[in-house]
C-alpha cells in the first residue's frame, strides 16, 4: 500500500457501533469513511470481518494480503481502545450513581 494512502487512512477518525441491546453496550464494530474528489475510502471491521472498499481517482484500489493485515490490525487496535474507554466510562458512571452524585 502506498505510504501516503496508509497515512491518510490512519488519520481518519474511526466511528464505533454496537448491535447490542444491553443497557451498557460495548462497541463491536469500527469503521473508517472518507469521500472527497480524489478518494473513496470505506473500511469496516465487525465481528472480526474486515470489509474494504478503496477507490482512488475513479479507480478501484486492490489491496494485498499484507495490506489487509495492516488495516485489520489498525481497526482492531482502535476498537480495543474504544472498548476500554467505554468500560472506564461505565465504571465511572456507576461510581457516581451509587453515591448519588448524578
N, C-alpha and C positions, 0 to 999 in steps of 0.2 A: 504494500500500500504506500502511496506517496506520503512523504513526511508531512507535507502541507495539509493533506486531507486528514491524516490522523490527528494533527494538531487542531484542525477545525472541529472534528468530531468530539475530541475530548474537551473542547472549550464550551460545548453546548451543555447547558444545564439540563440534566435529566428530569423527567417527570415520573412520579411514582403512583401506583394504583394498587388497590386491593379488591378482590372479588369476594371478600369475607363478609358475612352478615353479623359477626360478633360485635359487641359494644366497643371493644378496643382492637380494631383490626390492624394487623401488620401488613405492610406493603408486600406484594408478591410479584410485582412486575415493574420494570423500569423501561422507559423509552426516551429516545432522542429524536427530535424532529426539527428540520430546518428546510425552509423553501424560500429561495430567492432567485434572482435572474440566472445564476450560474449553477446552483446546486439544488438537488432534492435529496435529502438525507432522512431516511425513516428507518430507525433501528429499534427493535423491541426485544426485550428478554422477559419471558413469562414462563414460569414453571420449568425452568432450565432449557427452554427452547428459544433459540435466537433467530429472529427474522430480520433480514437486511434488505433494504432497497436503497440503492445509491444511484443517482443519475447526475452526471456532470455535463453541463452544456448540451443537454438534449440526448445524451448517450448513456445507456446503462453501463455501470461500472461493475465488472465482475471481480469478486474478491476470492482469494485463495484460502486454503486451509489455515495457514499461519495468521492471515488477517482475521479470519473468523475467530480464532482463539484469542487474538488481541482484543477484539471487540467484545467477545463474551466475557473475558476477564475484567475489562473496564466496567461494563454494565453490572456484572455480578458484584464487583467491589463497591460500586455506588449503591447498589441495592442493600448489601450487607451493612454499609454505613448508615443508610436511611433507617433500616430496621433497628439498629442500636439507638439511633436518635429518637425514634418513636417509642421504644421501650423506656428510655430515660424520661421522656415527656409523660408517659402514662404513670410511671412511678412517682414523679414529682407531683402530678395532679392528684394521685391517690393520697400522698402525704398531706397535702394542703386540705383536701376534702375531709380526711379523718380528723383533722384538727379544727375543722370548722372555719378555716381561713378563706374559703371560697364560697 
